[in-house]
Amino acid sequence: MNKSSKVLVVDDFSTMRKVIRNLLKQLGYENIVEAGDGVMALELLRSQKIDFIIADWNMPNMNGLELLKEVRADAALSRTPFLMVTAESLRDNVIEAVRAGVDNYVVKPFTADVLSEKIAEIEKKYG
Amino acid sequence: MEQDRIEGLMDVIASTFVMLNGNEIDIPTAGKLLNAMEEVVGEARVRNMEALAGAARELVALLESIVLERIDPGEGASRFAEGLSSLQAMAHNFIEGEEAAMRGGNVSVQIPAAGEGERLPKEEAGGEGEDDMSRGMRTGADDSDDDAPPFIVQDESLLRDFITESLEYISEIEINILDLEQNPQDKECVNAVFRPFHSIKGVSSFLDLKDIRDTAHELETLLDRVRSGELTMTSGIIDIILEGADMLKLMIGSLQEVLEGTRRRPMAPDMSELREKIDRLEEEGVPPIDEKPVKKLGTILVEDGVITEDILEDALKRPEAKGGKIGQRLIAEGKATPKQVMGALRKQSKQVMETSTVRVDVKKLDDFVDMIGELVITQTMIRQNLLRQKVSDRKLMSDLAQLSSITSELQRTSTSLRMVPIRQTFQRMARLVRDLAKSVGKDVVVMMEGEDTEIDRNMVEEIYNPLVHMVRNSIDHGLETKEERRAKGKPEKGTVRLSAYHKGGNIVIEISDDGRGLNREKILQRARERGLVGESENLSEQEIYKLIFMPGFSTAEKVTDVSGRGVGMDVVKKAVEKLRGKIELRSTEGEGTTFAAFFPLTMAIIDGMTVRVGKEKYIVPATAIRRLLRPGRENYTNVASKGEMLNVMGELLPLVRLYEIFSVEPAYREPWESLVVVIDAGGRSKCVLVDEVLEKGEVVIKSLGGNFQALKGISGGAILGDGNVGLILDPEGLFELAEGQA
């Protein structure tokens, strides 16, 4: 994973997607695609090569956890780094995502620093 | 070999951990470890290795603390290493069958306080959110807490997007909340309302809109507590959410003005009232909207005789009880075996299944009930046809009897489908009582009885307004002020009691207060002043009470000094009668007043009397019928000023010739030849002339299409047993028609 990797930002709130997109740009990522929910995200994932997923937890139709499970269950996608965005600090939720194989999570509201730290960890891991 | 499973899992765990090479435990590794460790817990439980399960559980908790950053990652890793080696030794010993040796053994893992227990105590979970907020603020780009510098728009296009999208989301909340009110238990409904607040909160913190973020956070937390089951959705909560949504709308709207330069800073309304309301919610413990509550696990265990109530109480009392699961604690303490707890859990989930529901479109349901109504009628028609044709085939008749019992059962069931408990209506009123009482500075407790009493869903909305009116009356005028109550030696807190019960095909809703009661003398005096009662007329107690329902009894003028009653009660009576209901009143001076409203259980069926005039058949609603009589010639008088009157037990009542009003050819024209139904409506009584009374009973209402809907004096149609159509009389409208003719 590097700065030219394609990042998929999944959030039902378009302003939030814009916020994350801006933060990613600050970090040097240029290649960014967006989806409004898990279903749209899966369509994108299956139609093009995506290197990194940042998804919100709470979305209609298919939420972030369901998306994560779909991704991990799909042989072609299962190794895609996945960062979960959540404001639900109730621990049960995060633990559930961790068990489902999330690479890291970030709690809203986060700053560019926090996001870049999490992304750096993932970058390091996936080289 | 069975035992190998745990050993195998332990190997996986150990090798996963070793792979870290002394580094901190990262999230994906933690995930793998958690999954494997949870399997160890499960496996150990199944095999009754409670100590091993307990130790593994502690490691699960440790891992969770690491994931949630509640513990320093380096320290976490070393504690995990320690715990893991004790666990391995323990598992080994267990598997060797050296159970006895194990009892002394203990895994020495120290887990930070927040990670202890099965689950976080909810209070702490709530506090957690706060922590995250402040953490967000600390690391936030701008954390200045200055007094009033203008708000600096950092990213105008982002802000514009935010305004548009948020306002859209808020209007969605307003729509979804209606759904939520109907289905308070539906997780998806809660979620649909939760999500927008959550998103608004997220973005507003990036945009440094602290007040918006805080408001959204407050509402999100409230909803989260509902979602997690800590709070039960009530109308009170829904009101708070709507209020909060309004606040957000104002604040976000004000951003627009900031953008346009007409405002220095976004609006920051006072949140304290909203918070206060949320706090109050807890204190008052508004009864939940939910239907049958699921029995607590502990209760099931006591019922099953597994534990005694003392043990349960003791277990619940201890401080850790708040967070932990009762079943797990009882097992850990050896008070119950896992098998017993599982059994109880299964019973509990069966209960949940029993209360599970299917959501159906009301329109479909209405159509369904309607069709069954038709079926019943058709069935009756066939039967009557056969009788008329004197068919006496025994097989046919017995089959028909069978069909008739099935259809009537079907009708009963279909009607019950639309029945809902009156609880929700009561809760809305309870809230109203509190609000009203507060606004007039009175202290009131609301008591409810019979909230499970069922009523047709379609009636719920209809009865709400008249009930509100009555409640308002009780609070406004029925109850005394605190000072008055104290002076009379009554408790300062007044009581308003809402009760509901079924009585003879009606649902009766009573609203009682323990206030000052009605003062008969004053009511009578006022009625005389208004010319409603003659100076010399003597009225019974009930008759006097009825006066307050008369139009013109009260005016806009304040009536509190008269009797404490009367504000627009004629309106209430009218509304109740429109629903084919009636209203009764009981009162003891100084002790209180009770309004009893009788409503039909459903608008689909009417209990009435079928009467005949010439060839036409009419149905008189049973609630409006006072009596039936066959007058003598001497009872009839024709007073020039008042028109035709009949003397009914010493009371002169106007005579209404139904055949004249509806222009039909009657069999009899003279009152002493025909029959008279005395009908009450709108505070007056009239004698209605009919040829014959055919039957009394329930008829299925068919709404009249098109032009007939506006027909005065007729509220609908019904298909009668013989297949003919009967018209349902609307007494109030009928009276107005009669008065217009006179």
Interface residues (C-beta under 8 A of the other chain):
Chain A: D11 D12 F13 S14 T15 M16 K18 V19 N22 N58 M59 P60 A87 E88 S89 L90 R91 D92 V94 I95 V98 R99 A100 G101 V102 D103 N104 Y105 V107 K108 P109 F110 T111 D113 V114 E121 K125
Chain B: D26 I27 P28 A30 G31 L34 N35 E38 E64 V67 L68 R119 L120 A125 E128 G129 D131 D132 G136 T139 G140 A141 D155 L158 D161 F162 E165 S166 Y169 N191 A192 F194 R195 H198 S199 I200 K201 G202 V203 S205 F206 R213 E220 D224 S228
